[in-house]
């Protein structure tokens, strides 16, 4: 009996330790959108929108790309990144493929605050306030018992990696470059 009890305690301890280890890495894959505030080296403050798509995650390592429209460009700009989730489970560290580093904090499961610093001739500091995309698909009216008492329910679907599909659909001339004009046309249709 003591032997069975001892084995049970050991198995329980191992299960608990493995569940704590798994709980340490939050799920980041998905599409994150938000507002961007930037100050350039000449003191100009700009605001814009950006999208981060985290396509791959293995443990505390992740990768993806970010996209935005710059004021002086007609086409969507994209840049890849790789990143690490810190040991605390909320700190985020991004290494961009072209230039700069982004540090951030995960705020719950659906929000993150990011800080990008770039030095040199294109020096700037950028703050991203990002939120994971969720789309409300429909509202459903339910008259369960037929007495005309309607229950209105919202059905919510999550499309975590839809940014690539949306950008391909918006690229009307199929040249592989999404222009501001094409993006505005897509927004009018929705």
C-alpha positions in Angstrom: 0.0 0.0 0.0 2.8 2.4 0.9 4.5 1.6 -2.4 1.4 2.4 -4.4 0.9 5.6 -2.5 4.5 6.6 -3.0 4.3 5.9 -6.8 1.0 7.9 -7.0 2.6 10.9 -5.3 5.6 10.8 -7.6 3.4 10.5 -10.7 1.2 13.4 -9.5 4.3 15.5 -8.9 5.6 14.8 -12.4 2.3 15.6 -14.0 2.1 18.9 -12.1 5.6 19.9 -13.0 5.1 19.2 -16.7 1.8 21.2 -16.7 3.6 24.1 -15.1 6.4 23.9 -17.7 3.8 23.9 -20.5 1.9 26.8 -19.0 5.1 29.0 -19.3 4.8 29.7 -23.0 1.7 31.6 -24.1 0.3 31.0 -27.6 1.3 34.0 -29.8 0.4 32.6 -33.2 -2.1 34.8 -35.0 -2.7 38.2 -36.5 -2.2 41.2 -34.2 -3.3 44.7 -35.3 -2.9 48.1 -33.7 -1.9 51.7 -33.6 1.7 52.8 -33.9 3.2 56.0 -32.5 6.6 57.0 -33.8 9.1 59.7 -33.2 11.9 60.2 -35.7 15.4 61.6 -35.2 14.2 65.0 -36.4 11.5 65.1 -33.7 8.5 64.4 -36.0 5.7 62.4 -34.4 3.7 60.1 -36.7 0.8 57.7 -36.1 -0.1 54.8 -38.3 -1.5 51.2 -38.2 0.5 48.0 -38.3 -0.1 44.3 -38.5 2.1 41.6 -36.9 1.5 38.0 -38.1 3.1 35.4 -36.0 3.1 32.3 -38.2 5.3 29.8 -36.3 5.9 29.1 -32.7 7.9 26.3 -31.0 8.0 26.6 -27.2 9.3 30.1 -26.5 10.6 30.8 -30.0 8.4 32.4 -32.7 8.6 34.0 -36.2 6.5 35.9 -38.6 6.3 39.3 -40.3 5.0 42.8 -39.8 3.3 45.0 -42.4 2.4 48.7 -42.6 1.8 51.6 -45.0 4.5 54.3 -44.8 3.4 57.9 -45.5 5.8 58.3 -48.4 5.2 54.9 -50.0 2.3 53.6 -52.1 2.7 49.9 -51.4 2.5 47.9 -48.3 5.8 47.3 -46.6 6.6 44.0 -44.9 9.5 42.9 -42.8 10.2 39.5 -41.2 11.2 38.9 -37.6 12.2 36.1 -35.2 11.5 36.3 -31.5 11.7 34.8 -28.0 9.3 34.8 -25.1 11.1 35.6 -21.9 11.3 33.2 -19.0 8.6 35.2 -17.2 6.1 34.3 -19.9 5.2 37.9 -20.7 8.4 39.6 -21.9 8.8 39.5 -25.7 12.0 40.1 -27.7 12.0 40.5 -31.5 15.0 40.6 -33.9 13.8 42.2 -37.2 15.3 40.8 -40.4 16.3 44.2 -41.8 17.1 46.5 -38.9 16.1 47.2 -35.3 15.0 45.4 -32.3 11.5 45.3 -30.7 11.0 44.6 -27.0 7.5 44.2 -25.5 5.2 42.8 -22.9 2.2 40.5 -23.3 -0.8 42.0 -21.6 -3.2 39.1 -21.0 -3.8 36.7 -23.9 -5.1 39.2 -26.4 -2.9 42.4 -26.1 0.7 43.3 -26.3 2.7 46.5 -26.0 5.8 46.7 -28.1 8.8 49.1 -28.3 11.0 49.3 -31.3 14.3 51.2 -31.4 16.4 51.9 -34.5 19.7 53.8 -34.5 21.7 55.3 -37.3 20.6 57.5 -40.2 17.0 56.3 -39.9 16.9 56.5 -36.1 13.4 56.3 -34.5 11.5 55.1 -31.5 8.2 53.3 -32.1 5.4 52.2 -29.7 3.0 49.5 -30.9 -0.3 48.9 -29.0 -1.4 45.6 -30.5 -4.5 43.4 -30.1 -5.2 40.0 -31.5 -7.8 40.0 -34.3 -11.1 38.3 -33.7 -14.0 38.7 -36.2 -17.7 38.7 -35.3 -19.3 36.5 -38.0 -22.9 36.9 -37.2 -25.8 37.6 -34.9 -28.4 34.9 -34.5 -31.9 35.4 -33.2 -33.1 32.4 -31.3 -36.8 31.7 -30.4 -36.2 28.5 -28.5 -39.7 27.7 -27.3 -41.8 29.5 -30.0 -43.2 32.2 -27.7 -41.7 35.1 -29.6 -39.1 35.7 -26.9 -35.9 36.3 -28.9 -32.5 35.6 -27.6 -29.9 37.5 -29.6 -26.5 35.7 -29.7 -23.2 36.8 -31.3 -21.2 34.1 -32.9 -17.5 34.9 -32.8 -14.9 33.1 -34.9 -11.2 33.5 -34.6 -9.1 33.6 -37.8 -5.5 33.7 -36.4 -3.5 33.7 -39.6 -5.8 35.5 -42.0 -3.7 38.6 -42.8 -1.9 36.9 -45.7 -5.2 35.8 -47.3 -6.7 39.3 -46.9 -3.7 41.0 -48.4 -3.8 38.6 -51.4 -7.5 39.3 -51.9 -7.0 43.0 -51.7 -4.2 42.9 -54.3 -6.6 43.6 -57.2 -4.0 43.7 -60.0 -2.2 40.6 -58.6 1.2 42.1 -58.9 2.3 40.9 -55.4 2.3 44.5 -54.0 -0.6 45.8 -52.1 -1.1 49.5 -52.8 -3.0 52.0 -50.6 -5.6 52.4 -53.3 -6.2 48.6 -53.4 -6.4 48.5 -49.6 -9.0 51.4 -49.5 -11.1 49.6 -52.2 -11.2 46.4 -50.1 -12.3 48.4 -47.0 -15.2 50.0 -49.0 -16.5 46.5 -49.9 -16.6 45.4 -46.2 
